[in-house]
Amino acid sequence: MDADVTFDARRIDAGVVPLTHVSAHVLLRDGVLSLDPFALELPQGEFAGVATVDARQATPKVRVDVRAKNLELQQLKGKDPKNAPPLAGEVQARAVIEGRGGSVHKVLANADGGLTVILPHGEVRAAFAELAGIDVAEGIGLLLKGDETTEVRCGVAQFGIQEGIVHAQNVIFDTKSVLIRGSGSASLGPEELNFSIKGEPKKIRLVRLRTPIEIKGRFLKPSVRLEAGHALKQGAVAAALAVVATPLAAIFAFVDPGLAKDQNCAALLAETKAGAPTP
């Protein structure tokens, strides 16, 4: 079958976040389905991109290139007014993913590509420390209580995807007093997480080292806790978290070249180029 469909909806209610505008140009020719372009607008932010599904072989081949622009995290908290996301602010993001399969899960289970998320300005909320009933914020050097927040001047999370495994390549969030770095991986097939987050104080503190935070388990029910036995491998963890796979300037350009000129992200770019001071 061949088809050429233009779809436009002014509003769609399909879950906790209403879509204020949805549009797509769907073209089907000789077994190749393309959405070029498609766009989903939220009350604050939008997703837009292109996608193709090549079904000329027994196993369809899928490619998606999607960008998120000015996506406010606060609106993703759900309908319960008591819910509050651990991070607040507008993110810019881009994902390019290729895979094969007859369902979304099968495509992701063997996918290749990359995902980059940038938070030019935002806040870490005390809710982050309440995810597992432990003082996670204290573990990464953020003294948060109650409704307190700490400013994120610029945050970058870059992930590479290879054969269904998501690898953290460059995860860094810049706050006033602490650089928060992350490492680890996630398996999209079995939907399992294995990440570590650690705070690096910008000023020398001789009292104690911050404890890395482990995020492990299934996607829908992760376990967040202080890393066990961290004292024996602080050096190894620090070395792993310090690995930078891609220069920040290239990461900004992948999502939006203008991000490198953002005041907060430009400061983080300059700081990483200069290198962290050695105690």
PyRosetta script that sets phi, psi and omega in degrees:
from pyrosetta import init, pose_from_sequence

init()
pose = pose_from_sequence("MDADVTFDARRIDAGVVPLTHVSAHVLLRDGVLSLDPFALELPQGEFAGVATVDARQATPKVRVDVRAKNLELQQLKGKDPKNAPPLAGEVQARAVIEGRGGSVHKVLANADGGLTVILPHGEVRAAFAELAGIDVAEGIGLLLKGDETTEVRCGVAQFGIQEGIVHAQNVIFDTKSVLIRGSGSASLGPEELNFSIKGEPKKIRLVRLRTPIEIKGRFLKPSVRLEAGHALKQGAVAAALAVVATPLAAIFAFVDPGLAKDQNCAALLAETKAGAPTP")
pose.set_psi(1, 142.0)
pose.set_omega(1, 172.1)
pose.set_phi(2, -111.9)
pose.set_psi(2, 150.4)
pose.set_omega(2, 179.7)
pose.set_phi(3, -156.9)
pose.set_psi(3, 154.0)
pose.set_omega(3, 175.6)
pose.set_phi(4, -142.1)
pose.set_psi(4, 104.9)
pose.set_omega(4, -171.6)
pose.set_phi(5, -123.9)
pose.set_psi(5, 131.9)
pose.set_omega(5, 171.8)
pose.set_phi(6, -110.5)
pose.set_psi(6, 122.3)
pose.set_omega(6, -176.5)
pose.set_phi(7, -117.6)
pose.set_psi(7, 136.4)
pose.set_omega(7, 178.3)
pose.set_phi(8, -147.7)
pose.set_psi(8, 124.3)
pose.set_omega(8, 179.1)
pose.set_phi(9, -128.4)
pose.set_psi(9, 133.0)
pose.set_omega(9, -179.2)
pose.set_phi(10, -78.2)
pose.set_psi(10, -23.3)
pose.set_omega(10, 179.3)
pose.set_phi(11, -162.9)
pose.set_psi(11, 138.2)
pose.set_omega(11, 175.2)
pose.set_phi(12, -134.0)
pose.set_psi(12, 125.7)
pose.set_omega(12, 174.2)
pose.set_phi(13, -99.3)
pose.set_psi(13, 108.1)
pose.set_omega(13, -176.6)
pose.set_phi(14, -146.5)
pose.set_psi(14, 62.2)
pose.set_omega(14, 179.9)
pose.set_phi(15, 125.3)
pose.set_psi(15, -160.5)
pose.set_omega(15, -173.7)
pose.set_phi(16, -77.4)
pose.set_psi(16, -21.3)
pose.set_omega(16, -179.0)
pose.set_phi(17, -114.7)
pose.set_psi(17, 112.3)
pose.set_omega(17, 179.6)
pose.set_phi(18, -70.8)
pose.set_psi(18, 144.6)
pose.set_omega(18, 175.9)
pose.set_phi(19, -96.9)
pose.set_psi(19, 120.3)
pose.set_omega(19, -175.2)
pose.set_phi(20, -84.7)
pose.set_psi(20, -15.5)
pose.set_omega(20, 176.7)
pose.set_phi(21, -164.1)
pose.set_psi(21, 133.1)
pose.set_omega(21, 177.2)
pose.set_phi(22, -133.5)
pose.set_psi(22, 131.1)
pose.set_omega(22, 178.1)
pose.set_phi(23, -143.8)
pose.set_psi(23, 149.8)
pose.set_omega(23, 179.3)
pose.set_phi(24, -161.3)
pose.set_psi(24, 145.3)
pose.set_omega(24, 169.7)
pose.set_phi(25, -109.5)
pose.set_psi(25, 111.8)
pose.set_omega(25, -175.5)
pose.set_phi(26, -105.9)
pose.set_psi(26, 122.8)
pose.set_omega(26, -178.4)
pose.set_phi(27, -126.1)
pose.set_psi(27, 126.1)
pose.set_omega(27, 178.9)
pose.set_phi(28, -120.7)
pose.set_psi(28, 117.4)
pose.set_omega(28, -178.7)
pose.set_phi(29, -139.1)
pose.set_psi(29, 118.0)
pose.set_omega(29, 173.2)
pose.set_phi(30, 52.3)
pose.set_psi(30, 43.8)
pose.set_omega(30, 175.5)
pose.set_phi(31, 84.8)
pose.set_psi(31, 6.0)
pose.set_omega(31, 178.1)
pose.set_phi(32, -116.1)
pose.set_psi(32, 118.3)
pose.set_omega(32, 179.5)
pose.set_phi(33, -101.4)
pose.set_psi(33, 130.5)
pose.set_omega(33, 178.8)
pose.set_phi(34, -131.1)
pose.set_psi(34, 141.0)
pose.set_omega(34, 168.9)
pose.set_phi(35, -111.1)
pose.set_psi(35, 102.3)
pose.set_omega(35, -172.5)
pose.set_phi(36, -147.0)
pose.set_psi(36, 95.4)
pose.set_omega(36, -0.6)
pose.set_phi(37, -98.9)
pose.set_psi(37, 179.3)
pose.set_omega(37, 167.0)
pose.set_phi(38, -134.1)
pose.set_psi(38, 153.1)
pose.set_omega(38, -178.0)
pose.set_phi(39, -148.9)
pose.set_psi(39, 137.1)
pose.set_omega(39, 175.7)
pose.set_phi(40, -128.0)
pose.set_psi(40, 117.4)
pose.set_omega(40, -179.3)
pose.set_phi(41, -103.2)
pose.set_psi(41, 134.1)
pose.set_omega(41, 175.9)
pose.set_phi(42, -105.0)
pose.set_psi(42, 171.2)
pose.set_omega(42, 176.1)
pose.set_phi(43, -53.2)
pose.set_psi(43, -34.6)
pose.set_omega(43, 178.2)
pose.set_phi(44, -136.8)
pose.set_psi(44, 92.7)
pose.set_omega(44, 178.5)
pose.set_phi(45, 116.9)
pose.set_psi(45, 172.3)
pose.set_omega(45, -178.8)
pose.set_phi(46, -154.1)
pose.set_psi(46, 157.0)
pose.set_omega(46, 170.2)
pose.set_phi(47, -114.8)
pose.set_psi(47, 139.1)
pose.set_omega(47, 178.7)
pose.set_phi(48, -152.5)
pose.set_psi(48, 149.6)
pose.set_omega(48, 178.5)
pose.set_phi(49, 171.1)
pose.set_psi(49, -159.7)
pose.set_omega(49, 179.3)
pose.set_phi(50, -134.0)
pose.set_psi(50, 153.9)
pose.set_omega(50, 179.4)
pose.set_phi(51, -149.6)
pose.set_psi(51, 146.9)
pose.set_omega(51, 176.0)
pose.set_phi(52, -135.5)
pose.set_psi(52, 144.5)
pose.set_omega(52, 173.8)
pose.set_phi(53, -127.4)
pose.set_psi(53, 110.8)
pose.set_omega(53, -179.2)
pose.set_phi(54, -97.5)
pose.set_psi(54, 106.0)
pose.set_omega(54, -176.1)
pose.set_phi(55, -106.1)
pose.set_psi(55, 24.7)
pose.set_omega(55, -179.2)
pose.set_phi(56, -76.3)
pose.set_psi(56, -14.5)
pose.set_omega(56, 174.9)
pose.set_phi(57, -110.7)
pose.set_psi(57, 172.5)
pose.set_omega(57, -175.5)
pose.set_phi(58, -60.5)
pose.set_psi(58, -37.3)
pose.set_omega(58, 177.5)
pose.set_phi(59, -107.8)
pose.set_psi(59, 116.6)
pose.set_omega(59, -177.8)
pose.set_phi(60, -61.4)
pose.set_psi(60, 145.9)
pose.set_omega(60, 175.4)
pose.set_phi(61, -107.5)
pose.set_psi(61, 129.7)
pose.set_omega(61, -174.0)
pose.set_phi(62, -120.2)
pose.set_psi(62, 137.7)
pose.set_omega(62, 173.7)
pose.set_phi(63, -136.3)
pose.set_psi(63, 131.4)
pose.set_omega(63, -179.1)
pose.set_phi(64, -131.8)
pose.set_psi(64, 133.2)
pose.set_omega(64, 173.4)
pose.set_phi(65, -128.2)
pose.set_psi(65, 104.9)
pose.set_omega(65, -174.1)
pose.set_phi(66, -128.0)
pose.set_psi(66, 142.9)
pose.set_omega(66, 177.6)
pose.set_phi(67, -120.1)
pose.set_psi(67, 144.6)
pose.set_omega(67, 171.5)
pose.set_phi(68, -111.7)
pose.set_psi(68, 132.4)
pose.set_omega(68, -176.9)
pose.set_phi(69, -127.1)
pose.set_psi(69, 128.5)
pose.set_omega(69, 176.6)
pose.set_phi(70, 51.5)
pose.set_psi(70, 44.3)
pose.set_omega(70, -177.9)
pose.set_phi(71, -85.0)
pose.set_psi(71, 111.2)
pose.set_omega(71, -178.6)
pose.set_phi(72, -79.7)
pose.set_psi(72, 120.3)
pose.set_omega(72, -176.6)
pose.set_phi(73, -67.7)
pose.set_psi(73, -29.1)
pose.set_omega(73, -176.1)
pose.set_phi(74, -58.4)
pose.set_psi(74, -32.1)
pose.set_omega(74, -176.5)
pose.set_phi(75, -75.5)
pose.set_psi(75, -8.7)
pose.set_omega(75, -178.9)
pose.set_phi(76, -91.9)
pose.set_psi(76, 10.7)
pose.set_omega(76, -175.5)
pose.set_phi(77, -76.9)
pose.set_psi(77, -14.3)
pose.set_omega(77, -177.5)
pose.set_phi(78, 96.4)
pose.set_psi(78, -177.1)
pose.set_omega(78, -175.2)
pose.set_phi(79, -81.1)
pose.set_psi(79, -23.0)
pose.set_omega(79, -178.5)
pose.set_phi(80, -70.0)
pose.set_psi(80, 118.6)
pose.set_omega(80, -178.4)
pose.set_phi(81, -64.3)
pose.set_psi(81, -16.3)
pose.set_omega(81, 179.8)
pose.set_phi(82, -79.1)
pose.set_psi(82, -19.7)
pose.set_omega(82, 179.9)
pose.set_phi(83, -72.1)
pose.set_psi(83, 141.3)
pose.set_omega(83, 177.3)
pose.set_phi(84, -146.9)
pose.set_psi(84, 123.8)
pose.set_omega(84, 179.5)
pose.set_phi(85, -66.8)
pose.set_psi(85, 147.7)
pose.set_omega(85, -179.5)
pose.set_phi(86, -64.8)
pose.set_psi(86, -24.5)
pose.set_omega(86, 178.2)
pose.set_phi(87, -119.6)
pose.set_psi(87, 140.7)
pose.set_omega(87, 176.2)
pose.set_phi(88, -125.4)
pose.set_psi(88, 147.1)
pose.set_omega(88, 179.6)
pose.set_phi(89, 138.1)
pose.set_psi(89, 172.9)
pose.set_omega(89, 179.5)
pose.set_phi(90, -97.6)
pose.set_psi(90, 125.2)
pose.set_omega(90, -179.1)
pose.set_phi(91, -104.8)
pose.set_psi(91, 152.3)
pose.set_omega(91, 170.9)
pose.set_phi(92, -117.0)
pose.set_psi(92, 136.6)
pose.set_omega(92, -175.5)
pose.set_phi(93, -150.7)
pose.set_psi(93, 159.9)
pose.set_omega(93, 174.2)
pose.set_phi(94, -148.8)
pose.set_psi(94, 137.9)
pose.set_omega(94, 176.4)
pose.set_phi(95, -131.2)
pose.set_psi(95, 132.6)
pose.set_omega(95, 173.8)
pose.set_phi(96, -124.1)
pose.set_psi(96, 115.9)
pose.set_omega(96, -172.1)
pose.set_phi(97, -134.5)
pose.set_psi(97, 136.3)
pose.set_omega(97, 174.1)
pose.set_phi(98, -128.1)
pose.set_psi(98, 140.4)
pose.set_omega(98, 178.3)
pose.set_phi(99, -166.9)
pose.set_psi(99, 174.9)
pose.set_omega(99, 179.5)
pose.set_phi(100, -126.3)
pose.set_psi(100, 142.1)
pose.set_omega(100, 177.5)
pose.set_phi(101, 155.0)
pose.set_psi(101, 165.5)
pose.set_omega(101, -179.3)
pose.set_phi(102, -96.9)
pose.set_psi(102, 7.0)
pose.set_omega(102, 177.1)
pose.set_phi(103, -148.4)
pose.set_psi(103, 165.0)
pose.set_omega(103, 179.4)
pose.set_phi(104, -60.2)
pose.set_psi(104, -43.2)
pose.set_omega(104, -178.7)
pose.set_phi(105, -62.6)
pose.set_psi(105, -43.0)
pose.set_omega(105, -179.4)
pose.set_phi(106, -67.6)
pose.set_psi(106, -36.3)
pose.set_omega(106, 177.3)
pose.set_phi(107, -63.2)
pose.set_psi(107, -46.6)
pose.set_omega(107, -178.5)
pose.set_phi(108, -68.0)
pose.set_psi(108, -29.8)
pose.set_omega(108, -176.7)
pose.set_phi(109, -64.9)
pose.set_psi(109, -21.1)
pose.set_omega(109, 178.7)
pose.set_phi(110, -127.9)
pose.set_psi(110, 21.2)
pose.set_omega(110, -172.1)
pose.set_phi(111, -71.9)
pose.set_psi(111, 152.3)
pose.set_omega(111, 169.9)
pose.set_phi(112, -123.7)
pose.set_psi(112, 155.1)
pose.set_omega(112, 177.2)
pose.set_phi(113, 145.1)
pose.set_psi(113, -145.3)
pose.set_omega(113, -177.8)
pose.set_phi(114, -162.3)
pose.set_psi(114, 157.1)
pose.set_omega(114, 177.9)
pose.set_phi(115, -139.0)
pose.set_psi(115, 130.5)
pose.set_omega(115, 178.0)
pose.set_phi(116, -131.7)
pose.set_psi(116, 130.9)
pose.set_omega(116, 178.3)
pose.set_phi(117, -124.8)
pose.set_psi(117, 131.5)
pose.set_omega(117, 179.9)
pose.set_phi(118, -126.4)
pose.set_psi(118, 131.4)
pose.set_omega(118, 176.8)
pose.set_phi(119, -113.4)
pose.set_psi(119, 95.8)
pose.set_omega(119, -176.8)
pose.set_phi(120, -63.0)
pose.set_psi(120, -28.5)
pose.set_omega(120, 178.5)
pose.set_phi(121, -162.1)
pose.set_psi(121, 136.7)
pose.set_omega(121, -179.9)
pose.set_phi(122, -172.5)
pose.set_psi(122, -160.8)
pose.set_omega(122, -177.9)
pose.set_phi(123, -142.0)
pose.set_psi(123, 145.6)
pose.set_omega(123, 167.5)
pose.set_phi(124, -97.3)
pose.set_psi(124, 125.6)
pose.set_omega(124, -176.6)
pose.set_phi(125, -96.0)
pose.set_psi(125, 160.6)
pose.set_omega(125, 177.4)
pose.set_phi(126, -63.4)
pose.set_psi(126, -20.7)
pose.set_omega(126, 178.8)
pose.set_phi(127, -58.1)
pose.set_psi(127, -25.5)
pose.set_omega(127, 179.1)
pose.set_phi(128, -61.3)
pose.set_psi(128, -32.3)
pose.set_omega(128, -178.4)
pose.set_phi(129, -80.7)
pose.set_psi(129, -9.2)
pose.set_omega(129, -175.9)
pose.set_phi(130, -102.0)
pose.set_psi(130, 3.3)
pose.set_omega(130, -175.5)
pose.set_phi(131, -61.3)
pose.set_psi(131, -36.1)
pose.set_omega(131, -177.1)
pose.set_phi(132, -128.3)
pose.set_psi(132, 17.1)
pose.set_omega(132, 179.4)
pose.set_phi(133, 72.2)
pose.set_psi(133, 17.4)
pose.set_omega(133, 177.7)
pose.set_phi(134, -125.2)
pose.set_psi(134, 164.8)
pose.set_omega(134, -176.7)
pose.set_phi(135, -83.5)
pose.set_psi(135, 73.1)
pose.set_omega(135, -179.8)
pose.set_phi(136, -63.4)
pose.set_psi(136, -39.9)
pose.set_omega(136, -179.4)
pose.set_phi(137, -60.1)
pose.set_psi(137, -39.2)
pose.set_omega(137, 177.2)
pose.set_phi(138, -65.4)
pose.set_psi(138, -34.4)
pose.set_omega(138, -179.0)
pose.set_phi(139, -62.7)
pose.set_psi(139, -32.8)
pose.set_omega(139, 179.5)
pose.set_phi(140, -103.9)
pose.set_psi(140, 13.6)
pose.set_omega(140, 171.8)
pose.set_phi(141, 87.7)
pose.set_psi(141, 20.8)
pose.set_omega(141, 178.1)
pose.set_phi(142, -112.8)
pose.set_psi(142, 111.8)
pose.set_omega(142, -178.0)
pose.set_phi(143, -85.8)
pose.set_psi(143, 89.2)
pose.set_omega(143, -176.7)
pose.set_phi(144, -116.4)
pose.set_psi(144, 136.4)
pose.set_omega(144, 176.9)
pose.set_phi(145, -140.0)
pose.set_psi(145, 144.1)
pose.set_omega(145, 176.1)
pose.set_phi(146, 60.5)
pose.set_psi(146, -122.5)
pose.set_omega(146, -177.8)
pose.set_phi(147, -98.1)
pose.set_psi(147, 16.5)
pose.set_omega(147, -176.6)
pose.set_phi(148, -69.8)
pose.set_psi(148, 156.5)
pose.set_omega(148, 176.9)
pose.set_phi(149, -136.8)
pose.set_psi(149, 161.6)
pose.set_omega(149, 171.3)
pose.set_phi(150, -130.3)
pose.set_psi(150, 141.7)
pose.set_omega(150, -173.6)
pose.set_phi(151, -73.4)
pose.set_psi(151, 135.0)
pose.set_omega(151, 169.4)
pose.set_phi(152, -102.4)
pose.set_psi(152, 112.8)
pose.set_omega(152, -176.4)
pose.set_phi(153, -76.6)
pose.set_psi(153, -33.7)
pose.set_omega(153, 173.9)
pose.set_phi(154, -165.0)
pose.set_psi(154, 135.1)
pose.set_omega(154, 178.4)
pose.set_phi(155, -128.4)
pose.set_psi(155, 139.5)
pose.set_omega(155, -180.0)
pose.set_phi(156, -132.9)
pose.set_psi(156, 131.0)
pose.set_omega(156, 175.4)
pose.set_phi(157, -133.6)
pose.set_psi(157, 108.5)
pose.set_omega(157, -178.6)
pose.set_phi(158, -114.1)
pose.set_psi(158, 129.2)
pose.set_omega(158, -178.0)
pose.set_phi(159, -128.7)
pose.set_psi(159, 135.4)
pose.set_omega(159, 171.1)
pose.set_phi(160, -98.2)
pose.set_psi(160, 145.4)
pose.set_omega(160, -178.8)
pose.set_phi(161, -121.9)
pose.set_psi(161, 124.2)
pose.set_omega(161, -179.6)
pose.set_phi(162, -140.2)
pose.set_psi(162, 118.5)
pose.set_omega(162, 179.2)
pose.set_phi(163, 51.4)
pose.set_psi(163, 43.7)
pose.set_omega(163, 175.1)
pose.set_phi(164, 82.7)
pose.set_psi(164, 3.3)
pose.set_omega(164, 178.7)
pose.set_phi(165, -108.2)
pose.set_psi(165, 125.4)
pose.set_omega(165, 178.4)
pose.set_phi(166, -95.1)
pose.set_psi(166, 121.2)
pose.set_omega(166, -179.1)
pose.set_phi(167, -110.7)
pose.set_psi(167, 129.1)
pose.set_omega(167, 175.2)
pose.set_phi(168, -74.1)
pose.set_psi(168, 115.3)
pose.set_omega(168, -177.8)
pose.set_phi(169, -98.5)
pose.set_psi(169, -36.6)
pose.set_omega(169, -178.3)
pose.set_phi(170, -155.2)
pose.set_psi(170, 99.1)
pose.set_omega(170, 179.8)
pose.set_phi(171, -122.3)
pose.set_psi(171, 112.4)
pose.set_omega(171, -177.5)
pose.set_phi(172, -148.7)
pose.set_psi(172, 130.2)
pose.set_omega(172, 176.8)
pose.set_phi(173, -123.8)
pose.set_psi(173, 126.2)
pose.set_omega(173, -174.2)
pose.set_phi(174, -99.7)
pose.set_psi(174, 116.2)
pose.set_omega(174, 173.0)
pose.set_phi(175, -112.5)
pose.set_psi(175, 179.3)
pose.set_omega(175, -175.7)
pose.set_phi(176, -60.5)
pose.set_psi(176, -40.5)
pose.set_omega(176, -173.4)
pose.set_phi(177, -117.2)
pose.set_psi(177, -11.4)
pose.set_omega(177, -172.9)
pose.set_phi(178, -138.9)
pose.set_psi(178, 140.3)
pose.set_omega(178, 166.5)
pose.set_phi(179, -96.9)
pose.set_psi(179, 121.6)
pose.set_omega(179, 179.7)
pose.set_phi(180, -98.5)
pose.set_psi(180, 120.8)
pose.set_omega(180, 179.7)
pose.set_phi(181, -117.8)
pose.set_psi(181, 152.3)
pose.set_omega(181, -179.4)
pose.set_phi(182, -135.2)
pose.set_psi(182, 156.7)
pose.set_omega(182, 176.5)
pose.set_phi(183, -149.7)
pose.set_psi(183, 167.5)
pose.set_omega(183, 176.4)
pose.set_phi(184, 129.7)
pose.set_psi(184, -164.7)
pose.set_omega(184, -175.6)
pose.set_phi(185, -153.3)
pose.set_psi(185, 168.3)
pose.set_omega(185, 175.8)
pose.set_phi(186, -142.0)
pose.set_psi(186, 139.3)
pose.set_omega(186, 178.3)
pose.set_phi(187, -101.4)
pose.set_psi(187, 115.0)
pose.set_omega(187, -175.1)
pose.set_phi(188, -74.6)
pose.set_psi(188, -24.7)
pose.set_omega(188, 178.5)
pose.set_phi(189, -67.8)
pose.set_psi(189, -66.8)
pose.set_omega(189, 177.9)
pose.set_phi(190, -77.1)
pose.set_psi(190, -4.7)
pose.set_omega(190, 178.3)
pose.set_phi(191, 59.2)
pose.set_psi(191, 58.0)
pose.set_omega(191, -178.5)
pose.set_phi(192, -123.0)
pose.set_psi(192, 143.8)
pose.set_omega(192, -178.3)
pose.set_phi(193, -110.4)
pose.set_psi(193, 148.8)
pose.set_omega(193, 172.4)
pose.set_phi(194, -154.9)
pose.set_psi(194, 82.4)
pose.set_omega(194, -176.7)
pose.set_phi(195, -120.7)
pose.set_psi(195, 157.6)
pose.set_omega(195, 176.1)
pose.set_phi(196, -134.7)
pose.set_psi(196, 136.8)
pose.set_omega(196, 179.5)
pose.set_phi(197, -124.2)
pose.set_psi(197, 137.3)
pose.set_omega(197, -178.6)
pose.set_phi(198, -143.2)
pose.set_psi(198, 140.8)
pose.set_omega(198, 176.7)
pose.set_phi(199, -95.1)
pose.set_psi(199, 135.7)
pose.set_omega(199, 177.3)
pose.set_phi(200, -116.2)
pose.set_psi(200, 103.1)
pose.set_omega(200, -179.9)
pose.set_phi(201, -57.8)
pose.set_psi(201, 139.2)
pose.set_omega(201, -179.8)
pose.set_phi(202, -77.1)
pose.set_psi(202, -22.6)
pose.set_omega(202, 176.4)
pose.set_phi(203, -107.8)
pose.set_psi(203, 148.6)
pose.set_omega(203, -179.5)
pose.set_phi(204, -65.7)
pose.set_psi(204, 125.8)
pose.set_omega(204, 178.0)
pose.set_phi(205, -125.4)
pose.set_psi(205, 119.9)
pose.set_omega(205, -176.1)
pose.set_phi(206, -93.4)
pose.set_psi(206, -1.9)
pose.set_omega(206, -175.2)
pose.set_phi(207, -68.1)
pose.set_psi(207, -55.4)
pose.set_omega(207, -179.7)
pose.set_phi(208, -165.7)
pose.set_psi(208, 165.0)
pose.set_omega(208, 175.7)
pose.set_phi(209, -88.5)
pose.set_psi(209, 145.9)
pose.set_omega(209, 176.9)
pose.set_phi(210, -71.5)
pose.set_psi(210, 147.0)
pose.set_omega(210, -177.7)
pose.set_phi(211, -92.1)
pose.set_psi(211, 128.1)
pose.set_omega(211, 176.7)
pose.set_phi(212, -61.4)
pose.set_psi(212, 152.4)
pose.set_omega(212, 178.9)
pose.set_phi(213, -106.6)
pose.set_psi(213, 129.7)
pose.set_omega(213, 176.7)
pose.set_phi(214, -95.8)
pose.set_psi(214, 135.2)
pose.set_omega(214, 171.9)
pose.set_phi(215, -124.4)
pose.set_psi(215, 106.4)
pose.set_omega(215, -175.2)
pose.set_phi(216, -133.5)
pose.set_psi(216, 168.5)
pose.set_omega(216, 176.0)
pose.set_phi(217, 106.7)
pose.set_psi(217, -162.5)
pose.set_omega(217, -178.3)
pose.set_phi(218, -80.8)
pose.set_psi(218, 155.2)
pose.set_omega(218, -177.2)
pose.set_phi(219, -56.0)
pose.set_psi(219, -45.5)
pose.set_omega(219, -173.7)
pose.set_phi(220, -81.9)
pose.set_psi(220, -12.4)
pose.set_omega(220, -179.3)
pose.set_phi(221, -145.9)
pose.set_psi(221, 68.3)
pose.set_omega(221, -177.8)
pose.set_phi(222, -76.0)
pose.set_psi(222, 157.7)
pose.set_omega(222, 175.3)
pose.set_phi(223, -108.0)
pose.set_psi(223, 124.4)
pose.set_omega(223, 179.9)
pose.set_phi(224, -115.4)
pose.set_psi(224, 120.7)
pose.set_omega(224, -176.5)
pose.set_phi(225, -155.2)
pose.set_psi(225, 165.3)
pose.set_omega(225, 173.5)
pose.set_phi(226, -69.5)
pose.set_psi(226, 139.1)
pose.set_omega(226, -175.7)
pose.set_phi(227, -68.1)
pose.set_psi(227, 127.0)
pose.set_omega(227, -178.7)
pose.set_phi(228, -74.9)
pose.set_psi(228, 141.5)
pose.set_omega(228, 176.2)
pose.set_phi(229, 65.3)
pose.set_psi(229, 29.6)
pose.set_omega(229, -175.3)
pose.set_phi(230, -67.3)
pose.set_psi(230, -27.3)
pose.set_omega(230, -174.9)
pose.set_phi(231, -63.5)
pose.set_psi(231, -27.0)
pose.set_omega(231, -177.2)
pose.set_phi(232, -82.8)
pose.set_psi(232, -14.5)
pose.set_omega(232, -175.6)
pose.set_phi(233, -135.0)
pose.set_psi(233, 29.2)
pose.set_omega(233, 178.6)
pose.set_phi(234, -58.9)
pose.set_psi(234, -42.6)
pose.set_omega(234, -178.1)
pose.set_phi(235, -64.1)
pose.set_psi(235, -42.6)
pose.set_omega(235, -179.5)
pose.set_phi(236, -64.9)
pose.set_psi(236, -41.5)
pose.set_omega(236, 179.1)
pose.set_phi(237, -64.4)
pose.set_psi(237, -44.7)
pose.set_omega(237, -179.2)
pose.set_phi(238, -61.2)
pose.set_psi(238, -40.8)
pose.set_omega(238, 179.6)
pose.set_phi(239, -65.2)
pose.set_psi(239, -40.5)
pose.set_omega(239, -179.8)
pose.set_phi(240, -66.3)
pose.set_psi(240, -40.6)
pose.set_omega(240, -177.9)
pose.set_phi(241, -71.6)
pose.set_psi(241, -20.4)
pose.set_omega(241, -176.7)
pose.set_phi(242, -84.3)
pose.set_psi(242, -6.7)
pose.set_omega(242, -178.0)
pose.set_phi(243, -68.0)
pose.set_psi(243, 128.3)
pose.set_omega(243, 178.3)
pose.set_phi(244, -117.2)
pose.set_psi(244, 112.2)
pose.set_omega(244, -175.5)
pose.set_phi(245, -82.5)
pose.set_psi(245, -33.0)
pose.set_omega(245, -175.2)
pose.set_phi(246, -136.6)
pose.set_psi(246, 136.1)
pose.set_omega(246, 176.4)
pose.set_phi(247, -58.8)
pose.set_psi(247, 143.5)
pose.set_omega(247, -178.3)
pose.set_phi(248, -59.6)
pose.set_psi(248, -34.6)
pose.set_omega(248, -179.3)
pose.set_phi(249, -59.9)
pose.set_psi(249, -40.0)
pose.set_omega(249, 179.1)
pose.set_phi(250, -69.6)
pose.set_psi(250, -33.9)
pose.set_omega(250, 178.3)
pose.set_phi(251, -66.2)
pose.set_psi(251, -45.3)
pose.set_omega(251, 177.9)
pose.set_phi(252, -59.6)
pose.set_psi(252, -42.3)
pose.set_omega(252, -177.6)
pose.set_phi(253, -65.0)
pose.set_psi(253, -33.4)
pose.set_omega(253, 179.5)
pose.set_phi(254, -62.4)
pose.set_psi(254, -38.3)
pose.set_omega(254, -179.0)
pose.set_phi(255, -88.1)
pose.set_psi(255, -53.3)
pose.set_omega(255, -178.7)
pose.set_phi(256, -164.0)
pose.set_psi(256, 115.1)
pose.set_omega(256, -177.9)
pose.set_phi(257, -55.9)
pose.set_psi(257, -26.9)
pose.set_omega(257, -178.9)
pose.set_phi(258, -69.6)
pose.set_psi(258, -16.6)
pose.set_omega(258, -178.2)
pose.set_phi(259, -65.4)
pose.set_psi(259, -28.7)
pose.set_omega(259, -179.5)
pose.set_phi(260, -66.6)
pose.set_psi(260, -19.3)
pose.set_omega(260, 179.7)
pose.set_phi(261, -94.5)
pose.set_psi(261, -6.3)
pose.set_omega(261, 175.6)
pose.set_phi(262, -61.4)
pose.set_psi(262, 136.7)
pose.set_omega(262, -173.2)
pose.set_phi(263, -56.2)
pose.set_psi(263, -46.2)
pose.set_omega(263, -176.7)
pose.set_phi(264, -72.1)
pose.set_psi(264, -42.9)
pose.set_omega(264, -178.8)
pose.set_phi(265, -72.2)
pose.set_psi(265, -30.8)
pose.set_omega(265, 175.9)
pose.set_phi(266, -64.7)
pose.set_psi(266, -36.8)
pose.set_omega(266, 178.1)
pose.set_phi(267, -66.4)
pose.set_psi(267, -41.0)
pose.set_omega(267, 177.7)
pose.set_phi(268, -65.6)
pose.set_psi(268, -39.4)
pose.set_omega(268, 178.2)
pose.set_phi(269, -60.2)
pose.set_psi(269, -45.4)
pose.set_omega(269, 179.3)
pose.set_phi(270, -65.9)
pose.set_psi(270, -36.7)
pose.set_omega(270, -177.7)
pose.set_phi(271, -68.5)
pose.set_psi(271, -41.2)
pose.set_omega(271, -179.8)
pose.set_phi(272, -70.8)
pose.set_psi(272, -31.5)
pose.set_omega(272, 177.2)
pose.set_phi(273, -67.3)
pose.set_psi(273, -38.5)
pose.set_omega(273, -178.9)
pose.set_phi(274, -71.4)
pose.set_psi(274, -28.2)
pose.set_omega(274, -179.3)
pose.set_phi(275, 89.6)
pose.set_psi(275, 150.7)
pose.set_omega(275, -178.9)
pose.set_phi(276, -76.9)
pose.set_psi(276, 144.4)
pose.set_omega(276, 179.0)
pose.set_phi(277, -66.9)
pose.set_psi(277, 145.8)
pose.set_omega(277, -179.7)
pose.set_phi(278, -93.4)
pose.set_psi(278, 120.7)
pose.set_omega(278, 179.3)
pose.set_phi(279, -60.7)
pose.dump_pdb("model.pdb")
